[in-house]
Amino acid sequence: MKSDTWFRLILFPLLFPLSIFYGIAALINKKISALNQVVLGPPVFSVGNFTVGGTGKTPLVTTLVEILISIDKEPILISKSYKASLKIPAEVFADSNVKTVGDEALLLKTKFPNLRVFSGPHKTKTALFASSKIIDPLATVFVVDDGAQHHGFYKDFKIHVWDMSQHKIDLFPFPLGKAREFWFLGEKSDLTILNRSKSKEVGSNAAIAKVLRAHYSVVNISSQKNEDLQGEFVLVSGLGNFHQLERSVDEFCDNKQCKRLKSVQGKDHDNFDWFKAEVDVNYVCTEKDLQKLKDKVMVGRLFVVKSEFSEVFKQSFSRVIVNFFKKGEE
């Protein structure tokens, strides 16, 4: 177990009452938020998780957007400008400042240039602002990133992501665990994704599945010019589940001509204003960190981790989404 897990277990008698108090406060906030729930109009897909850290939520949003586009839908992404300076809802463009709109919003806009992305400090207000910009209501679908704890609007399809590599203590609310609320009192999902599951993934009969097992792993580490990483490197990232990233990168490098020399861990959604790159050193980061680090590392020295879900999972996930729309047409 990680050192912080041992620390929390040792302090269990002190942290457990605080955890209960936090969970009750989160439950009250949920009830209040749901009192004036609004209906946005187009179908709303919400992707969220109950614990903090890198559970694979943002990559799942990417996969969902790809599926929706493939079936001729026009997804609009709703993101939160977490640890960014944006004070009111705004549309995100390719040249938007990552420190203003947030790293997740800009990442999705970079991946999908034609995707309309909206970011803001308050999810419901951002969703309402985005709904005023709809061009084709019949084709539009809202995709809400990190939406499990936001109850101000109605959600047509709720997806929850669980990281199966996390310790069981993480199921407790803060500060004992890493959950944002009591998971058994939170919203009920229409589809649960068990990421990094050791069990076999669901196969062909997944159209009506309520649970899908997924494996999200590193498939490549390359520069922006598609040059493969070779030799020693320094891993630098502000990813929530940093140790999981380390393990995944090391596993990928076991059979490649690369080796992690050391790691530099930033805070979750770090802006890296403090970071100074060394000369003639290769650095590896995630796609989410790229926008913040590309101007800090010498050209040709910054490499990006590319991770993907398996094809088995993506096919099963696609069938579930397609089945949702088929039911709506009946």
C-alpha positions as CSV (number, residue, x, y, z in Angstrom):
1,M,0.0,0.0,0.0
2,K,1.0,3.6,-0.6
3,S,2.4,5.6,2.4
4,D,-0.7,7.9,2.5
5,T,-3.0,4.9,2.8
6,W,-1.1,3.6,5.8
7,F,-1.2,7.0,7.3
8,R,-5.0,7.2,7.0
9,L,-5.4,3.7,8.4
10,I,-3.3,4.6,11.4
11,L,-5.4,7.8,12.0
12,F,-8.7,5.9,11.4
13,P,-10.3,6.8,14.9
14,L,-9.7,10.5,14.3
15,L,-10.5,10.6,10.6
16,F,-13.7,8.4,10.6
17,P,-15.9,10.9,12.5
18,L,-14.7,13.7,10.2
19,S,-15.5,11.5,7.2
20,I,-19.0,11.0,8.4
21,F,-19.5,14.7,8.9
22,Y,-18.2,15.4,5.4
23,G,-20.5,12.8,3.9
24,I,-23.6,14.2,5.6
25,A,-22.7,17.7,4.4
26,A,-22.4,16.5,0.9
27,L,-25.8,14.7,1.1
28,I,-27.4,18.0,2.3
29,N,-25.8,19.9,-0.5
30,K,-27.1,17.3,-3.0
31,K,-30.7,17.7,-1.8
32,I,-30.6,21.5,-1.9
33,S,-29.0,21.5,-5.4
34,A,-31.8,19.2,-6.7
35,L,-34.6,21.4,-5.5
36,N,-34.6,23.7,-8.6
37,Q,-33.4,21.1,-11.1
38,V,-33.6,22.4,-14.7
39,V,-34.2,20.4,-17.9
40,L,-31.7,21.4,-20.7
41,G,-33.7,19.9,-23.6
42,P,-31.3,17.7,-25.5
43,P,-30.2,14.4,-24.0
44,V,-27.6,14.8,-21.3
45,F,-24.9,12.3,-20.8
46,S,-23.0,12.7,-17.5
47,V,-19.7,11.1,-16.8
48,G,-18.5,11.2,-13.2
49,N,-16.7,9.5,-10.4
50,F,-17.2,9.4,-6.6
51,T,-13.5,9.5,-5.8
52,V,-10.8,12.1,-6.7
53,G,-7.8,11.2,-8.7
54,G,-7.2,9.7,-12.1
55,T,-9.9,7.1,-12.5
56,G,-10.0,7.4,-16.3
57,K,-13.0,9.8,-16.4
58,T,-11.6,12.2,-19.0
59,P,-10.5,9.4,-21.4
60,L,-14.0,8.0,-21.1
61,V,-15.4,11.3,-22.1
62,T,-13.1,11.3,-25.1
63,T,-14.4,7.8,-26.1
64,L,-18.0,8.9,-25.6
65,V,-17.6,11.9,-27.8
66,E,-16.0,9.7,-30.5
67,I,-19.0,7.4,-30.3
68,L,-21.6,10.2,-30.5
69,I,-19.9,11.7,-33.5
70,S,-19.8,8.3,-35.3
71,I,-23.6,8.0,-35.0
72,D,-24.2,11.5,-36.4
73,K,-24.8,13.3,-33.1
74,E,-23.4,16.7,-32.3
75,P,-22.0,16.6,-28.8
76,I,-21.6,19.7,-26.7
77,L,-19.1,19.3,-23.9
78,I,-19.8,21.0,-20.5
79,S,-16.6,21.3,-18.4
80,K,-15.7,23.1,-15.2
81,S,-12.9,25.6,-15.1
82,Y,-11.3,23.8,-12.1
83,K,-8.2,25.7,-10.8
84,A,-8.6,28.1,-13.7
85,S,-9.4,31.9,-13.7
86,L,-12.6,31.8,-15.6
87,K,-15.4,33.5,-13.6
88,I,-18.4,33.2,-15.9
89,P,-19.4,30.6,-18.5
90,A,-17.6,30.9,-21.9
91,E,-17.0,28.9,-25.0
92,V,-13.5,27.3,-25.4
93,F,-11.5,27.8,-28.6
94,A,-8.3,26.2,-29.8
95,D,-6.3,29.3,-28.9
96,S,-7.9,29.7,-25.4
97,N,-5.5,30.0,-22.5
98,V,-5.3,26.8,-20.4
99,K,-5.0,28.8,-17.2
100,T,-8.3,30.6,-18.0
101,V,-10.6,27.8,-19.2
102,G,-9.0,24.7,-17.6
103,D,-6.9,21.8,-18.8
104,E,-9.7,19.3,-19.4
105,A,-11.8,21.7,-21.5
106,L,-8.8,22.7,-23.7
107,L,-7.7,19.1,-24.0
108,L,-11.1,18.0,-25.5
109,K,-11.1,21.1,-27.8
110,T,-7.6,20.2,-29.0
111,K,-8.6,16.6,-29.7
112,F,-11.9,17.5,-31.4
113,P,-11.5,20.9,-33.2
114,N,-15.1,20.9,-34.4
115,L,-16.5,20.0,-30.9
116,R,-18.2,22.9,-29.1
117,V,-16.8,23.1,-25.6
118,F,-18.1,25.3,-22.8
119,S,-16.3,25.9,-19.5
120,G,-17.2,27.8,-16.3
121,P,-16.9,27.7,-12.5
122,H,-20.5,26.5,-12.1
123,K,-21.7,23.4,-14.1
124,T,-25.5,24.3,-14.2
125,K,-24.9,27.9,-15.3
126,T,-22.4,26.7,-17.9
127,A,-24.9,24.1,-19.2
128,L,-27.6,26.8,-19.4
129,F,-25.3,29.1,-21.3
130,A,-24.4,26.3,-23.7
131,S,-28.0,25.5,-24.3
132,S,-28.6,29.0,-25.5
133,K,-26.0,28.4,-28.3
134,I,-27.6,25.3,-29.7
135,I,-27.9,25.2,-33.5
136,D,-29.6,21.9,-34.2
137,P,-31.7,20.7,-31.2
138,L,-32.5,17.3,-32.7
139,A,-28.8,16.3,-33.3
140,T,-27.4,18.0,-30.1
141,V,-26.3,15.9,-27.1
142,F,-24.8,17.3,-24.0
143,V,-21.8,15.6,-22.5
144,V,-21.1,16.7,-18.9
145,D,-17.5,16.0,-17.7
146,D,-17.3,15.2,-14.0
147,G,-21.0,15.5,-13.5
148,A,-21.8,13.0,-10.7
149,Q,-21.8,15.7,-7.9
150,H,-23.8,18.3,-9.9
151,H,-27.5,18.0,-9.4
152,G,-28.9,21.3,-10.8
153,F,-29.9,19.8,-14.1
154,Y,-31.6,16.6,-15.2
155,K,-29.4,13.9,-16.7
156,D,-30.7,11.3,-19.2
157,F,-27.8,8.9,-18.9
158,K,-25.5,8.7,-15.9
159,I,-22.1,7.0,-16.2
160,H,-19.9,6.4,-13.2
161,V,-16.2,5.4,-13.4
162,W,-14.6,3.4,-10.6
163,D,-10.9,2.8,-10.4
164,M,-10.6,-0.8,-9.3
165,S,-6.9,-0.3,-8.4
166,Q,-7.7,2.0,-5.5
167,H,-7.7,0.8,-1.9
168,K,-11.0,0.0,-0.2
169,I,-10.5,2.8,2.3
170,D,-10.8,5.3,-0.6
171,L,-14.5,4.5,-0.7
172,F,-14.9,6.6,2.5
173,P,-15.6,10.3,2.2
174,F,-12.9,12.8,2.9
175,P,-10.6,13.0,4.9
176,L,-10.5,9.3,5.7
177,G,-11.0,8.2,2.0
178,K,-11.0,9.9,-1.3
179,A,-14.8,9.8,-2.0
180,R,-16.6,13.1,-2.5
181,E,-19.8,11.7,-0.8
182,F,-21.3,8.5,0.5
183,W,-21.2,6.4,-2.7
184,F,-24.3,4.4,-1.6
185,L,-26.3,7.7,-1.1
186,G,-25.1,9.3,-4.3
187,E,-26.9,9.3,-7.7
188,K,-27.7,6.0,-9.2
189,S,-25.9,5.2,-12.4
190,D,-27.3,3.9,-15.7
191,L,-23.9,2.5,-16.5
192,T,-20.9,1.7,-14.3
193,I,-17.4,1.4,-15.7
194,L,-15.0,-0.6,-13.7
195,N,-11.7,0.7,-14.9
196,R,-8.4,-1.1,-14.4
197,S,-10.4,-4.2,-13.6
198,K,-8.5,-7.5,-13.4
199,S,-11.6,-9.5,-14.6
200,K,-12.4,-10.2,-18.2
201,E,-14.2,-7.5,-20.2
202,V,-17.8,-7.8,-21.3
203,G,-18.1,-9.1,-24.9
204,S,-20.7,-9.1,-27.6
205,N,-23.9,-9.1,-25.5
206,A,-23.3,-5.7,-23.9
207,A,-26.1,-3.6,-25.5
208,I,-28.1,-3.6,-22.3
209,A,-25.2,-3.9,-19.9
210,K,-25.3,-2.0,-16.6
211,V,-21.7,-2.7,-15.8
212,L,-18.7,-2.8,-18.1
213,R,-15.1,-3.7,-17.2
214,A,-12.4,-1.7,-18.8
215,H,-8.6,-1.7,-19.2
216,Y,-7.0,1.7,-19.9
217,S,-3.3,1.3,-20.7
218,V,-0.4,3.1,-22.3
219,V,-0.1,2.4,-26.0
220,N,2.6,4.9,-27.0
221,I,4.9,7.6,-25.8
222,S,6.0,10.0,-28.5
223,S,6.7,13.6,-29.3
224,Q,4.4,16.0,-31.1
225,K,6.3,15.1,-34.2
226,N,5.4,11.4,-33.7
227,E,9.0,10.5,-32.7
228,D,9.1,7.5,-30.3
229,L,10.7,8.0,-26.9
230,Q,14.1,6.4,-26.4
231,G,16.6,6.4,-23.5
232,E,16.1,7.8,-20.0
233,F,13.4,10.3,-19.2
234,V,11.8,12.3,-16.3
235,L,8.1,11.8,-15.8
236,V,6.3,15.0,-14.9
237,S,2.6,15.3,-14.3
238,G,-0.2,16.9,-12.3
239,L,-2.5,13.9,-12.7
240,G,-4.6,13.0,-9.6
241,N,-3.6,9.3,-9.6
242,F,0.1,9.9,-10.2
243,H,1.4,6.5,-8.9
244,Q,-1.0,4.7,-11.3
245,L,0.6,6.7,-14.1
246,E,4.1,5.8,-12.9
247,R,3.2,2.1,-12.9
248,S,1.5,2.3,-16.4
249,V,4.5,4.1,-17.9
250,D,7.0,1.6,-16.3
251,E,5.0,-1.3,-17.6
252,F,5.1,0.1,-21.1
253,C,8.8,0.8,-20.9
254,D,9.6,-2.8,-19.8
255,N,9.7,-4.0,-23.4
256,K,10.8,-0.7,-25.0
257,Q,14.0,1.2,-25.3
258,C,13.1,3.7,-22.6
259,K,13.5,4.0,-18.8
260,R,12.1,6.4,-16.2
261,L,14.9,8.1,-14.4
262,K,12.8,9.9,-11.9
263,S,9.4,11.5,-11.4
264,V,8.3,15.1,-10.7
265,Q,4.8,15.2,-9.2
266,G,2.7,18.4,-9.4
267,K,-0.6,19.1,-7.7
268,D,-3.8,17.9,-9.3
269,H,-4.5,20.2,-12.3
270,D,-1.1,22.0,-11.6
271,N,-0.3,25.0,-13.8
272,F,3.5,24.3,-13.4
273,D,4.5,27.9,-13.0
274,W,7.3,26.7,-10.7
275,F,8.7,24.1,-13.1
276,K,12.0,24.6,-14.8
277,A,13.2,22.0,-17.3
278,E,16.8,20.9,-17.4
279,V,18.8,21.1,-20.7
280,D,19.2,17.9,-22.7
281,V,16.7,15.9,-20.6
282,N,13.7,14.1,-22.1
283,Y,10.4,14.8,-20.3
284,V,7.3,12.7,-20.4
285,C,3.8,14.1,-19.5
286,T,0.2,13.3,-20.1
287,E,-2.0,14.9,-22.8
288,K,-3.7,17.0,-20.0
289,D,-0.3,18.4,-18.9
290,L,0.9,19.1,-22.5
291,Q,-0.6,22.6,-22.8
292,K,1.1,23.8,-19.6
293,L,4.5,22.2,-20.3
294,K,5.1,22.6,-24.0
295,D,6.6,26.1,-23.6
296,K,8.8,25.1,-20.7
297,V,10.7,22.2,-22.3
298,M,13.1,22.4,-25.3
299,V,11.7,21.5,-28.7
300,G,12.0,17.8,-29.3
301,R,12.5,17.0,-25.6
302,L,8.8,16.7,-24.5
303,F,7.0,13.4,-25.1
304,V,3.4,12.6,-24.4
305,V,1.8,9.5,-23.0
306,K,-1.0,8.2,-25.2
307,S,-3.3,5.7,-23.4
308,E,-6.4,4.0,-24.8
309,F,-9.2,1.7,-23.7
310,S,-9.1,-1.7,-25.4
311,E,-11.1,-2.3,-28.6
312,V,-13.3,-4.9,-26.7
313,F,-14.4,-2.2,-24.2
314,K,-14.9,0.5,-26.8
315,Q,-17.2,-1.8,-28.9
316,S,-19.2,-2.8,-25.9
317,F,-19.5,0.8,-24.7
318,S,-20.6,1.9,-28.2
319,R,-23.4,-0.7,-28.2
320,V,-24.7,0.6,-24.9
321,I,-24.8,4.2,-26.2
322,V,-26.5,3.2,-29.5
323,N,-29.0,1.2,-27.6
324,F,-29.9,4.2,-25.5
325,F,-30.9,6.2,-28.7
326,K,-32.8,3.2,-30.1
327,K,-34.9,3.0,-27.0
328,G,-35.7,6.7,-27.3
329,E,-36.9,6.2,-30.9
330,E,-39.3,3.4,-29.9
